[in-house]
Amino acid sequence: MPRFIVTGSYTSAAMKAMVESPSDREAAARAIVEAAGGKLESFYLTTGDSDFAIKVTIDDAADLLAGLIAVGAGGAVTNLKTIRAFTSAEFEAMQKKAGQLAGAYKAPGS
């Protein structure tokens, strides 16, 4: 099943609400991921450019993106970024496939 890493940041309004009334943000992330048809594999609060990172498995990226649109529309998060993640075994298979395809490519000027 395809894996995705999603990062994002909380808005100042969301942070104010969390200070006033702490809540389980992992449970909130799990609820939207599961509603979209996926599985939340991990949830981390992070330092740096993003406030959180989640790892999701889901069959259809469009379903994940629909869920993220709903989250973004709620106004509590911003700067959502989604990247596809691959295991080492998947990457090894890609390398083998690249070896099979390499002869079909012609570089400019060749």
N, CA, C and O of each residue as an XYZ file, in Angstrom:
440
protein
N       0.861     -1.172      0.000
C       0.000      0.000      0.000
C       0.911      1.240      0.000
O       1.894      1.273      0.741
N       0.604      2.246     -0.810
C       1.437      3.449     -0.852
C       1.509      4.165      0.494
O       0.536      4.220      1.245
N       2.693      4.712      0.773
C       2.959      5.455      2.007
C       3.199      6.910      1.676
O       3.773      7.236      0.637
N       2.759      7.781      2.561
C       2.956      9.219      2.403
C       3.396      9.810      3.725
O       2.962      9.380      4.794
N       4.261     10.802      3.636
C       4.651     11.599      4.788
C       3.988     12.964      4.607
O       4.145     13.602      3.566
N       3.253     13.403      5.614
C       2.579     14.703      5.563
C       3.137     15.552      6.692
O       3.204     15.115      7.841
N       3.537     16.771      6.353
C       3.994     17.713      7.374
C       3.135     18.969      7.298
O       2.498     19.250      6.283
N       3.136     19.703      8.381
C       2.380     20.949      8.401
C       2.656     21.715      9.681
O       3.404     21.264     10.549
N       2.040     22.873      9.778
C       2.216     23.742     10.934
C       0.860     24.153     11.473
O      -0.114     24.269     10.730
N       0.813     24.371     12.771
C      -0.406     24.871     13.394
C      -0.454     26.392     13.262
O       0.575     27.062     13.339
N      -1.643     26.921     13.066
C      -1.816     28.374     13.027
C      -1.746     28.916     14.454
O      -1.862     28.161     15.419
N      -1.558     30.214     14.578
C      -1.523     30.813     15.920
C      -2.867     30.631     16.627
O      -2.905     30.446     17.844
N      -3.968     30.683     15.874
C      -5.285     30.464     16.481
C      -5.393     29.036     17.026
O      -5.964     28.821     18.095
N      -4.845     28.063     16.291
C      -4.876     26.675     16.761
C      -4.030     26.516     18.012
O      -4.429     25.827     18.950
N      -2.862     27.152     18.031
C      -1.999     27.062     19.212
C      -2.669     27.686     20.429
O      -2.572     27.159     21.537
N      -3.343     28.798     20.221
C      -4.065     29.444     21.325
C      -5.134     28.493     21.866
O      -5.284     28.343     23.078
N      -5.874     27.854     20.961
C      -6.916     26.918     21.380
C      -6.319     25.721     22.126
O      -6.914     25.232     23.086
N      -5.140     25.245     21.687
C      -4.502     24.110     22.364
C      -4.014     24.497     23.755
O      -4.037     23.669     24.666
N      -3.574     25.737     23.932
C      -3.153     26.205     25.252
C      -4.363     26.288     26.183
O      -4.304     25.878     27.342
N      -5.456     26.825     25.650
C      -6.666     27.000     26.460
C      -7.373     25.682     26.764
O      -7.961     25.510     27.831
N      -7.306     24.754     25.805
C      -7.991     23.477     25.978
C      -7.181     22.379     25.279
O      -7.461     22.051     24.126
N      -6.185     21.810     25.959
C      -5.340     20.780     25.343
C      -6.172     19.620     24.781
O      -7.173     19.203     25.364
N      -5.718     19.117     23.626
C      -6.437     18.010     22.989
C      -5.434     17.066     22.338
O      -4.287     17.434     22.083
N      -5.877     15.863     22.078
C      -5.053     14.826     21.462
C      -5.048     15.032     19.946
O      -5.985     14.621     19.261
N      -4.013     15.656     19.430
C      -3.950     15.949     17.996
C      -3.693     14.680     17.177
O      -4.059     14.617     16.004
N      -3.071     13.678     17.786
C      -2.895     12.408     17.077
C      -4.251     11.775     16.798
O      -4.473     11.246     15.709
N      -5.160     11.823     17.767
C      -6.502     11.269     17.566
C      -7.228     12.016     16.451
O      -7.943     11.410     15.653
N      -7.042     13.333     16.401
C      -7.677     14.120     15.339
C      -7.115     13.743     13.979
O      -7.863     13.616     13.009
N      -5.790     13.561     13.902
C      -5.160     13.161     12.636
C      -5.633     11.766     12.229
O      -5.943     11.523     11.063
N      -5.685     10.861     13.194
C      -6.136      9.488     12.905
C      -7.568      9.490     12.355
O      -7.877      8.752     11.419
N      -8.433     10.317     12.934
C      -9.831     10.347     12.514
C      -9.962     10.764     11.048
O     -10.718     10.143     10.301
N      -9.244     11.796     10.628
C      -9.377     12.251      9.236
C      -8.727     11.259      8.274
O      -9.249     11.023      7.185
N      -7.596     10.680      8.665
C      -6.932      9.688      7.806
C      -7.830      8.475      7.621
O      -7.989      7.986      6.503
N      -8.417      7.988      8.707
C      -9.300      6.818      8.602
C     -10.570      7.144      7.827
O     -11.062      6.303      7.075
N     -11.107      8.346      7.995
C     -12.297      8.747      7.229
C     -11.993      8.777      5.733
O     -12.873      8.532      4.908
N     -10.733      9.081      5.388
C     -10.323      9.110      3.978
C     -10.008      7.715      3.447
O      -9.775      7.548      2.250
N      -9.998      6.712      4.325
C      -9.745      5.336      3.894
C      -8.323      4.866      4.131
O      -7.926      3.822      3.613
N      -7.548      5.614      4.903
C      -6.161      5.248      5.145
C      -5.905      4.798      6.569
O      -6.825      4.651      7.373
N      -4.629      4.583      6.860
C      -4.193      4.188      8.198
C      -3.079      5.135      8.628
O      -2.101      5.324      7.905
N      -3.233      5.725      9.802
C      -2.186      6.564     10.377
C      -1.175      5.644     11.040
O      -1.486      4.996     12.040
N       0.027      5.581     10.496
C       1.055      4.696     11.048
C       1.857      5.355     12.153
O       2.270      4.690     13.103
N       2.082      6.663     12.036
C       2.811      7.365     13.091
C       2.476      8.844     13.068
O       2.086      9.397     12.040
N       2.635      9.469     14.220
C       2.350     10.890     14.397
C       3.446     11.460     15.276
O       3.705     10.948     16.365
N       4.084     12.508     14.812
C       5.152     13.145     15.581
C       4.952     14.650     15.601
O       4.542     15.253     14.609
N       5.250     15.245     16.753
C       5.390     16.686     16.843
C       6.855     16.955     16.565
O       7.720     16.243     17.076
N       7.151     17.968     15.766
C       8.511     18.174     15.294
C       8.993     19.597     15.559
O       8.204     20.495     15.853
N      10.284     19.775     15.450
C      10.876     21.100     15.515
C      11.343     21.472     14.113
O      11.472     20.607     13.247
N      11.590     22.734     13.897
C      12.061     23.162     12.587
C      10.956     23.818     11.794
O      10.141     24.556     12.348
N      10.921     23.556     10.495
C       9.974     24.215      9.597
C       8.532     23.748      9.773
O       7.600     24.452      9.386
N       8.345     22.570     10.352
C       6.998     22.009     10.522
C       6.742     21.711     11.990
O       7.667     21.454     12.760
N       5.469     21.752     12.361
C       5.083     21.436     13.736
C       4.748     19.963     13.925
O       4.815     19.445     15.040
N       4.386     19.283     12.831
C       4.037     17.866     12.945
C       4.400     17.134     11.665
O       4.540     17.730     10.597
N       4.550     15.814     11.806
C       4.779     14.925     10.665
C       3.988     13.654     10.932
O       4.030     13.105     12.033
N       3.270     13.194      9.921
C       2.540     11.931     10.046
C       2.931     11.014      8.901
O       3.258     11.468      7.804
N       2.892      9.717      9.173
C       3.111      8.718      8.125
C       1.790      8.001      7.923
O       1.198      7.479      8.868
N       1.335      7.984      6.677
C       0.029      7.446      6.316
C       0.189      6.379      5.240
O       0.996      6.540      4.323
N      -0.569      5.295      5.342
C      -0.713      4.370      4.227
C      -2.151      4.492      3.735
O      -3.100      4.522      4.518
N      -2.279      4.562      2.406
C      -3.607      4.714      1.805
C      -3.512      4.285      0.347
O      -2.505      4.540     -0.315
N      -4.543      3.644     -0.146
C      -4.537      3.165     -1.528
C      -4.615      4.286     -2.552
O      -3.984      4.202     -3.605
N      -5.369      5.318     -2.266
C      -5.623      6.363     -3.251
C      -5.148      7.714     -2.731
O      -5.700      8.249     -1.770
N      -4.123      8.258     -3.374
C      -3.583      9.560     -2.961
C      -4.651     10.646     -3.042
O      -4.636     11.585     -2.246
N      -5.570     10.531     -3.985
C      -6.630     11.535     -4.118
C      -7.502     11.572     -2.859
O      -7.962     12.641     -2.455
N      -7.727     10.420     -2.245
C      -8.512     10.383     -1.010
C      -7.760     11.067      0.133
O      -8.356     11.790      0.932
N      -6.450     10.835      0.204
C      -5.638     11.502      1.218
C      -5.677     13.013      1.010
O      -5.859     13.772      1.963
N      -5.506     13.445     -0.230
C      -5.510     14.880     -0.510
C      -6.859     15.509     -0.206
O      -6.916     16.651      0.251
N      -7.945     14.787     -0.451
C      -9.270     15.308     -0.105
C      -9.365     15.537      1.410
O      -9.904     16.549      1.858
N      -8.844     14.603      2.181
C      -8.837     14.767      3.629
C      -7.995     15.954      4.061
O      -8.368     16.688      4.976
N      -6.863     16.139      3.403
C      -5.995     17.269      3.749
C      -6.613     18.599      3.352
O      -6.405     19.608      4.027
N      -7.365     18.609      2.268
C      -8.093     19.830      1.893
C      -9.095     20.175      2.992
O      -9.234     21.337      3.376
N      -9.791     19.154      3.492
C     -10.751     19.382      4.577
C     -10.049     19.923      5.821
O     -10.562     20.826      6.482
N      -8.879     19.371      6.139
C      -8.114     19.848      7.295
C      -7.679     21.290      7.081
O      -7.843     22.128      7.968
N      -7.126     21.583      5.912
C      -6.690     22.941      5.611
C      -7.827     23.941      5.656
O      -7.651     25.070      6.113
N      -8.991     23.531      5.183
C     -10.159     24.410      5.185
C     -10.626     24.727      6.600
O     -11.279     25.745      6.826
N     -10.298     23.865      7.544
C     -10.684     24.093      8.939
C      -9.934     25.247      9.583
O     -10.362     25.764     10.615
N      -8.817     25.659      8.986
C      -8.084     26.821      9.457
C      -7.109     26.592     10.598
O      -6.478     27.549     11.046
N      -6.955     25.371     11.089
C      -6.065     25.121     12.223
C      -4.641     24.782     11.802
O      -3.710     24.891     12.600
N      -4.472     24.372     10.551
C      -3.132     24.027     10.068
C      -2.833     24.775      8.777
O      -3.731     25.209      8.055
N      -1.556     24.908      8.520
C      -1.103     25.591      7.322
C       0.156     24.902      6.812
O       0.737     24.058      7.495
N       0.563     25.267      5.620
C       1.813     24.760      5.044
C       1.849     23.238      4.965
O       2.879     22.623      5.241
N       0.731     22.632      4.591
C       0.678     21.180      4.445
C       1.519     20.749      3.250
O       1.418     21.316      2.162
N       2.341     19.746      3.473
C       3.172     19.182      2.404
C       3.029     17.676      2.451
O       3.043     17.075      3.525
N       2.892     17.070      1.290
C       2.709     15.627      1.196
C       3.745     15.067      0.240
O       3.886     15.553     -0.882
N       4.471     14.048      0.679
C       5.432     13.390     -0.195
C       5.193     11.888     -0.158
O       4.809     11.331      0.870
N       5.424     11.251     -1.279
C       5.312      9.796     -1.359
C       6.585      9.199     -0.786
O       7.678      9.684     -1.081
N       6.470      8.175      0.014
C       7.612      7.517      0.631
C       7.697      6.073      0.138
O       6.677      5.412     -0.062
N       8.918      5.598     -0.052
C       9.154      4.245     -0.543
C      10.083      3.506      0.415
O      10.982      4.106      1.003
N       9.864      2.213      0.569
C      10.757      1.392      1.385
C      12.035      1.129      0.604
O      12.104      1.365     -0.602
N      13.025      0.644      1.299
C      14.282      0.281      0.654
C      14.057     -0.815     -0.400
O      14.654     -0.776     -1.476
N      13.204     -1.777     -0.090
C      12.916     -2.861     -1.045
C      12.237     -2.313     -2.298
O      12.543     -2.746     -3.410
N      11.322     -1.369     -2.125
C      10.669     -0.764     -3.289
C      11.687     -0.008     -4.145
O      11.628     -0.051     -5.374
N      12.618      0.682     -3.486
C      13.638      1.428     -4.216
C      14.581      0.486     -4.960
O      15.010      0.786     -6.074
N      14.901     -0.639     -4.351
C      15.749     -1.621     -5.029
C      15.057     -2.140     -6.292
O      15.698     -2.303     -7.330
N      13.760     -2.397     -6.203
C      13.002     -2.842     -7.376
C      13.014     -1.766     -8.467
O      13.087     -2.087     -9.653
N      12.942     -0.494     -8.069
C      13.003      0.601     -9.045
C      14.355      0.634     -9.747
O      14.438      0.885    -10.949
N      15.403      0.378     -8.985
C      16.736      0.372     -9.584
C      16.850     -0.734    -10.630
O      17.410     -0.524    -11.706
N      16.319     -1.906    -10.311
C      16.351     -3.022    -11.267
C      15.552     -2.676    -12.515
O      15.992     -2.951    -13.631
N      14.389     -2.078    -12.334
C      13.555     -1.671    -13.468
C      14.288     -0.625    -14.304
O      14.233     -0.666    -15.533
N      14.969      0.307    -13.648
C      15.730      1.332    -14.372
C      16.796      0.689    -15.244
O      17.038      1.134    -16.365
N      17.428     -0.350    -14.735
C      18.430     -1.062    -15.533
C      17.823     -1.669    -16.789
O      18.462     -1.699    -17.840
N      16.585     -2.155    -16.679
C      15.891     -2.733    -17.838
C      15.485     -1.658    -18.840
O      15.444     -1.914    -20.044
N      15.186     -0.464    -18.352
C      14.700      0.616    -19.212
C      15.810      1.488    -19.782
O      15.581      2.219    -20.746
N      16.994      1.427    -19.213
C      18.065      2.355    -19.559
C      18.371      2.393    -21.056
O      18.682      3.459    -21.587
N      18.293      1.280    -21.731
C      18.602      1.234    -23.168
C      17.584      1.986    -24.025
O      17.882      2.320    -25.171
N      16.402      2.255    -23.501
C      15.366      2.951    -24.274
C      15.557      4.457    -24.280
O      14.925      5.153    -25.074
N      16.430      4.981    -23.398
C      16.608      6.427    -23.298
C      17.762      6.890    -24.159
O      18.833      6.284    -24.157
N      17.545      7.946    -24.882
C      18.600      8.581    -25.698
C      18.817      9.985    -25.160
O      17.901     10.806    -25.169
N      20.027     10.261    -24.692
C      20.363     11.570    -24.157
C      20.387     12.600    -25.294
O      20.640     12.238    -26.443
N      20.127     13.869    -24.990
C      20.209     14.912    -26.017
C      21.577     14.889    -26.696
O      22.608     14.771    -26.034
N      21.573     15.000    -27.989
C      22.812     15.033    -28.758
C      23.400     13.677    -29.069
O      24.456     13.590    -29.695
N      22.723     12.594    -28.637
C      23.301     11.274    -28.904
C      22.678     10.632    -30.125
O      23.048      9.517    -30.494
